[in-house]
Amino acid sequence: MLTIGRRFRRPEPRRRVGDLVRGLLAPLPRKNCWTIAEHAGDAGPDGMQDLLTRVKWDDAAVRADVRGFVAEQLGDADAVLVIDETGDLKKGRHTVGVQRQYSGTAGKIENCQLAVHLVYATKTVHAMLDAALYLPKSWCDDPQRRSEAGVPEQVRFATKPQLATRMIEAAVLAGLPCRWVAGDEAYGGDPRLAAKLRTLRLGYVLAVARSHQVTTGLGVYRADVLAAGLPASAWQRMSAGPGAKGHRYYDWSFTALPHAADSHGGQHWLLIRRNRTTGELAFYRCWSPELTALRTLVTVAGRRWKIEESFQAAKTGLGLDQHQHRRWTSWHRWTTLAILAHAFLAAATAHRDRPDPIELIPLTVNELRHLFHVLIIEPARRRTDPLHWSIRRRRHQARAMTSHYARQALIEP
């Protein structure tokens, strides 16, 4: 809270934002202004709703503070910036950005809201860094819907790769230490994003479709055609990093593309991954300012999955997708505070005063969130507000008593 406190001029919103973030960290079954207000001891949700809608503060400046916090706490010159989008299923048509569109989260076309996220991934930890709401062209061209949702006049249509480019450029220009960018086919298929990364001297490993065209010394080939002609000696078994069930081993091959060189120089490759069981292929377009080993490219490709872990932790533990706000400003503010909470937990998992005990696995973000709440937040609340704690305890006892008698009524003859 000290990191972002200067963004709030008055003490009331500074206290309120602390209460809201503590609510996001709390093990509440559902996280919205009502439940978080109750957790904070407020009589109603008005104060939390005001913080997200009417109180003056700059969510972009807070995200810049988060970026600085991540750089200070987790900064690594070899870090990977991972880009991807996530979808939140919504009903109706009035929530900002919502329409029927493909959601990777659902795996099909749904009525949903999409946002592009940027995650900072090092060898040992990963933290959410930035986010941008995707506003479809149907919204951008509809003045009435824009006005009702509070979309600023200066906001114009931007593709998901364009949103990702803006966030990456802002992070690099702010001095965030990083070396690589990773993303899926939605970003690997955009040549303008790749060109911008070369301008920024950021190496990249971006997934591309099997139909992607590559230029070799023998001509232009589809990526899958080039893979089909590789000899057995061209493949190497390597791990893409540890997963839930151990290391993820695949067969890998990479082909240098010297004829793809442009004014930015550097080295171009086509990286190919083959599933050792099914034989399924995945393709990546790669670039680095200098010669790079295959193992390094494989490591970067594997680190892209860290963003999925961030999404899971932020949605299941921090309420990233549980907001009930329809407007542009409130969506960005809620998302910003969820990103702040995730960055705090990520930094806490990265700092240890002594090595982990033998045979114990490291704490996850969700486990640390639970411990932080039980050992720090709740004890502090008991000391500072015994009346509130007593009220909550009596409510819990009353609910338990009601449930007990309800169960007895079901079993008695």
HELIX and SHEET records of a PDB file:
HELIX    1   1 GLY A    5  ARG A    7  5                                   3    
HELIX    2   2 PRO A   11  LEU A   25  1                                  15    
HELIX    3   3 CYS A   33  ALA A   40  1                                   8    
HELIX    4   4 ASP A   46  THR A   53  1                                   8    
HELIX    5   5 ASP A   59  LEU A   74  1                                  16    
HELIX    6   6 LYS A  137  CYS A  140  1                                   4    
HELIX    7   7 PRO A  143  ALA A  149  1                                   7    
HELIX    8   8 LYS A  160  LEU A  173  1                                  14    
HELIX    9   9 GLU A  185  GLY A  188  1                                   4    
HELIX   10  10 PRO A  191  THR A  199  1                                   9    
HELIX   11  11 ALA A  223  ALA A  228  1                                   6    
HELIX   12  12 ALA A  232  ALA A  234  5                                   3    
HELIX   13  13 PRO A  258  ALA A  260  5                                   3    
HELIX   14  14 LEU A  294  ARG A  303  1                                  10    
HELIX   15  15 LYS A  306  LEU A  318  1                                  13    
HELIX   16  16 TRP A  328  ALA A  350  1                                  23    
HELIX   17  17 VAL A  365  PHE A  372  1                                   8    
HELIX   18  18 HIS A  373  ILE A  377  3                                   5    
HELIX   19  19 GLU A  378  THR A  384  1                                   7    
HELIX   20  20 PRO A  386  ILE A  411  1                                  26    
SHEET    1   A 9 GLN A  99  SER A 103  0                                        
SHEET    2   A 9 LYS A 108  ALA A 121 -1                                        
SHEET    3   A 9 VAL A  80  LEU A  89 -1                                        
SHEET    4   A 9 TRP A 180  GLY A 183  1                                        
SHEET    5   A 9 GLY A 203  VAL A 208  1                                        
SHEET    6   A 9 LEU A 281  SER A 288 -1                                        
SHEET    7   A 9 GLN A 267  ARG A 274 -1                                        
SHEET    8   A 9 GLY A 246  ALA A 256 -1                                        
SHEET    9   A 9 GLN A 236  GLY A 243 -1                                        
SHEET    1   B 3 GLN A  99  SER A 103  0                                        
SHEET    2   B 3 LYS A 108  ALA A 121 -1                                        
SHEET    3   B 3 HIS A 126  LEU A 133 -1                                        
SHEET    1   C 2 GLN A 213  THR A 216  0                                        
SHEET    2   C 2 GLY A 219  ARG A 222 -1                                        
END                                                                             
